[in-house]
Amino acid sequence: MKHISLAHGNGGYYMRQLIENLFVKYLHNPLLKIDTDAACLPPLEGELMMSVDGFTVHPLEFPGGNIGSLAIHGTVNDLAVSGAVAKYLSLSLIIEEGFEIECLDRIVRAMADAANDAGVAIVCGDTKVVARGEASGLYISTTGIGIKQASANLSIHNIAKGDVLLVSGPVGDHGSAIMLAREQFGLRGDLQSDAASVLPLCQALYDQPGLHFMRDPTRGGLATVLNEITRATGLGVRVYEENIPLRDEVSGICDILGYDPLYLACEGRIVIVVARAGADDLLQVLKQVAPQAVIIGEIIQQPSRVILQTVTGGERVLEELEDEPLPRIC
Amino acid sequence: MTSRAKQWLEQIHQLPLTKKIRIMNVCGGHERTISHAGLRSVLPETIELIPGPGCPVCVCPEEDIYTAIQLALNEPVTLVTFGDMLRVPVNVPHAEIRTMEQARAAGADIRAIASPTEAVKLAHDMPYRQLVFFAAGFETTMAPVAAMVAEGLPDNLLLLNAGRLTWPAVAMLLASESAGFDALIAPGHVSAVMGSEQWQFVVDQYSIATAVAGFTADSLLAALYSTLRQLLDGRLFLDNAYPEVVTPGGNVTAKKLLHEVFDIDNANWRGIGEIPASGYALKSQFDLHNARKQFALINDASRKHAGTMPAGCDCARVVLGKIYPNQCKLYGLSCKPRQPVGPCMVSDEGACRIWWANGVREQAKIA
């Protein structure tokens, strides 16, 4: 069979085939058992952290990754920026009838590679097949459990006036690569998504003095993380457009379509807030794992808004997104 | 790029500007760049940048949006529309369906697209369904629409056409008693299609300094500098600060297609009224694809305020550059992106929406 049928979700022969020939083949590890309803995990040392995320990216495959690698990185990254190293993941897939098995194979393989890289084990899973038209290809959800690193005491509420903001690399790559991959606008390009595990970056920083907060700027991009900071703390943010790293391809695509790259998703970057005294040291450490990391701004007392100082020396406020940004029509 | 913008800015600051100079732009993309780059805060105080008629969604006739909503609700069709049209309210009582978004929630099949060619793709994907593409836009949108029509539309795709030409609106402003501006920044994309020559009349007939600009701060500052120099030197001409894309004659193929597919008609602009020779109308040979000809249209012209801006809304004066967005008494109070009253607060091309999205929250004191 070349395509997923409803029989692949009925609990019988085809479903067992799919699980054995695909999921177990690629994701196998000592804790993943196909004949139990729940995984039994050995005890873990320390405080645990847990996170869940759903993945509905379209198209499912794009330059630099696919929904499978994204589903692993997404949850590993949410734990990493919160100060935890992911150990175990659960995996749930909703597949539309008619889905190409070859494509599913590539996606599961990408998951396996991403999980190996991040040192995380997929310990339980579930698949459901829905009738054609009831889903758009494939949805994935992952839940992760990680161990909180003793040295990492990260919270948005640690942020204080005078703190320094950094970003680990160019912003907007993922959002732009997805737009190109949709081929909706007749644009072509070689841009790759930045989709990757940020765990190595975070691990390099956990011990840094003055580290207050980290977040991965996914949906809504850099500007949205900065708005989350002002909303949670009541403080303001000032960032300098000149310092924010941006690829030429990304600014080109945004110029044409009328998007603001500061609101486009990244999937392999982190935003860091650190006490001013620790900023230079932290930047040096970060540069060893993320050479394009830079300081982009600082936390100010007032106003409680995100202010961008533009390259011409002007100012504009980066507001919270209102609704889905759309390309211009003229 | 960065250093170029700074150089232009320095050069502008070195100009001996003494009296107020008002410069109008007529493209939502320009207004976005101006707001994004924070240009108003770094230019000399004597320069006023005025957003003019540059938002196709804002001037799209209310009765056409009403018709689109009624078609989607009452006929067995799929309505295809540009996304930022979805939330533009029409003038009906609050209890009735006022936007395409509400019509969609009520069960109408309405699809949002970003580019006209998606309408053709959708029509091919749904061969047994009739589709109506609500084609609203300026020359830049209508050129690809013309190409689609000329190439041959799928049998099941109809157009509810509301295309408009940019220059007649500028001509109307200039012909009025109080044009309200000394210089014009001409739209880059429109000029790429129609040619920069199209704006020559602004210089020749109305003695307005004019320059075509692209969509970067660089290009806009270069165009601003050009118009300021023209005014200071008393030597007016049509300049082009977007030469990499815009030529005097424009895109010959696109213009030919527009000519083959559309007649030019007098057309209604929301809140402004009829502007002579400002609308694209499908030629009669395409009647089979013209929704206006194929459906007994459901525009109830006896509706209260049919065709106008919503009551109390000053979008019309914002579109004409008579007032700034935050001089409308609804701005930021009863009219916000989440509950827009007028179309200028809905579209990403609308001046009110652009100002709001870039942090302008306060009402302006009206002098």
Interface residues (C-beta under 8 A of the other chain):
Chain A: Q184 F185 G186 E242 D255 G258 D260 R305 L308 Q309 T310 V311 T312 G313 G314 E315 R316 V317 L318 E319 E322 D323 E324 P325 L326 P327 R328 I329 C330
Chain B: T2 A5 K6 L9 C27 G28 G29 R32 S35 H36 A37 G38 L39 R40 S41 V42 G54 P56 V57 F82 G83 D84 A112 A114 S115 T117 E118 A136 G137 F138 T140 T141 P187 H189 V190 F215 T216 A217 L221 P337 R338 D348 E349 W356 A357 N358 G359
